[in-house]
């Protein structure tokens, strides 16, 4: 069932498609960071970056991890490390702080979202920038 009805929104359809031919084998889709540049300076404007993604083709709860790295590859912080099921997720954010709670230096960071499926794993990498 690859076709949706004329009025169906593909982001919100209740139909789960399990065909690897249709999905291309991926578990993650529609991965976005909003905004791509944020300013965690405490003024309540763009103080956090929202992480949004969809999980597909999972038959049960499976591990999902969201991590932040600096450009040298050093782990800065793990934002999420817990099982999730199929669906759209928009509840994770990063406040520009490292694992110790300190604000990181301005610059470009790498956000890694990884999902472990039953037979395959998938990951998405996105750049996010911090400016003060």
C-alpha positions as CSV (number, residue, x, y, z in Angstrom):
1,X,0.0,0.0,0.0
2,X,2.3,2.8,-1.3
3,X,-0.5,5.1,-2.3
4,X,-2.3,7.4,0.1
5,X,-5.8,8.8,-0.5
6,X,-6.2,12.2,-2.1
7,X,-6.9,13.9,1.3
8,X,-4.2,12.0,3.3
9,X,-1.3,13.9,4.6
10,X,1.8,11.6,4.3
11,X,3.2,13.1,7.6
12,X,0.1,12.2,9.6
13,X,-1.3,9.1,7.9
14,X,-2.0,6.2,10.2
15,X,-0.8,3.8,7.6
16,X,2.5,2.1,8.4
17,X,4.3,0.9,5.3
18,X,6.8,-1.9,5.9
19,X,8.1,-2.4,2.4
20,X,11.9,-1.8,2.1
21,X,11.4,-1.1,-1.7
22,X,9.1,1.8,-0.9
23,X,11.2,3.2,2.0
24,X,14.6,2.4,0.6
25,X,15.5,0.6,3.8
26,X,15.6,3.7,6.0
27,X,14.2,4.0,9.5
28,X,14.5,7.8,9.8
29,X,12.7,10.3,7.7
30,X,11.9,14.0,7.7
31,X,14.8,14.9,9.9
32,X,15.0,18.6,10.7
33,X,16.6,21.0,13.1
34,X,14.8,24.2,13.8
35,X,16.4,26.8,13.7
36,X,19.7,25.7,12.0
37,X,21.5,28.6,13.8
38,X,20.5,29.3,17.4
39,X,21.6,31.7,20.2
40,X,21.4,30.2,23.7
41,X,22.0,33.6,25.4
42,X,19.0,33.6,27.7
43,X,16.8,36.2,25.9
44,X,14.1,33.6,25.1
45,X,14.6,34.0,21.3
46,X,16.1,31.0,19.5
47,X,17.6,29.8,22.8
48,X,17.1,26.1,21.8
49,X,17.2,24.0,18.7
50,X,14.3,21.6,18.1
51,X,15.1,18.1,16.8
52,X,12.3,16.7,14.6
53,X,12.2,13.3,12.9
54,X,9.9,10.4,12.0
55,X,10.6,6.7,12.7
56,X,9.4,4.2,10.2
57,X,9.2,0.4,9.8
58,X,9.7,-0.5,13.5
59,X,7.7,-3.5,14.7
60,X,8.3,-2.7,18.4
61,X,10.1,-0.2,20.6
62,X,13.7,0.1,19.5
63,X,16.8,2.2,20.7
64,X,17.0,5.7,19.4
65,X,19.9,8.0,20.3
66,X,20.4,11.7,19.7
67,X,24.0,13.0,20.2
68,X,25.8,16.2,19.7
69,X,29.5,16.3,18.6
70,X,31.9,19.1,17.9
71,X,33.7,19.1,14.5
72,X,36.7,17.3,15.9
73,X,34.3,14.3,16.6
74,X,34.3,14.8,20.4
75,X,31.0,13.9,22.1
76,X,29.5,17.0,23.6
77,X,26.2,15.7,24.9
78,X,23.7,12.9,24.6
79,X,20.2,14.5,24.3
80,X,18.2,11.3,24.1
81,X,18.9,7.6,24.6
82,X,15.8,5.5,24.9
83,X,13.5,3.2,23.0
84,X,10.8,4.7,20.7
85,X,8.3,3.3,18.2
86,X,7.0,4.4,14.8
87,X,5.8,8.0,14.7
88,X,6.7,11.6,14.4
89,X,8.8,13.1,17.2
90,X,9.2,16.8,17.8
91,X,9.9,16.9,21.6
92,X,13.7,16.9,21.8
93,X,15.7,20.1,22.1
94,X,19.2,21.2,22.7
95,X,20.0,24.2,24.8
96,X,23.6,24.6,23.7
97,X,25.0,23.1,26.9
98,X,27.5,20.2,27.2
99,X,27.1,17.1,29.4
100,X,28.4,19.2,32.4
101,X,25.8,21.9,32.0
102,X,28.2,24.5,30.6
103,X,27.4,26.5,27.5
104,X,29.5,25.4,24.5
105,X,31.6,27.7,22.5
106,X,30.0,29.4,19.4
107,X,30.6,27.4,16.3
108,X,29.2,24.5,14.2
109,X,28.2,21.2,15.8
110,X,27.0,17.9,14.4
111,X,23.7,16.4,15.5
112,X,23.5,12.6,15.1
113,X,20.2,10.8,15.3
114,X,20.5,7.0,15.2
115,X,17.8,4.3,15.3
116,X,18.4,0.5,15.6
117,X,15.7,-1.6,13.8
118,X,15.0,-5.3,13.9
119,X,17.3,-6.0,10.9
120,X,18.9,-2.7,10.0
121,X,20.1,0.5,11.6
122,X,19.8,4.0,10.3
123,X,21.3,7.4,11.2
124,X,21.0,11.0,10.1
125,X,23.6,13.7,10.5
126,X,22.7,17.4,10.6
127,X,24.8,20.5,11.2
128,X,23.7,23.1,13.7
129,X,25.4,26.4,14.6
130,X,25.6,28.4,17.8
131,X,26.1,32.1,17.7
132,X,26.2,34.6,20.5
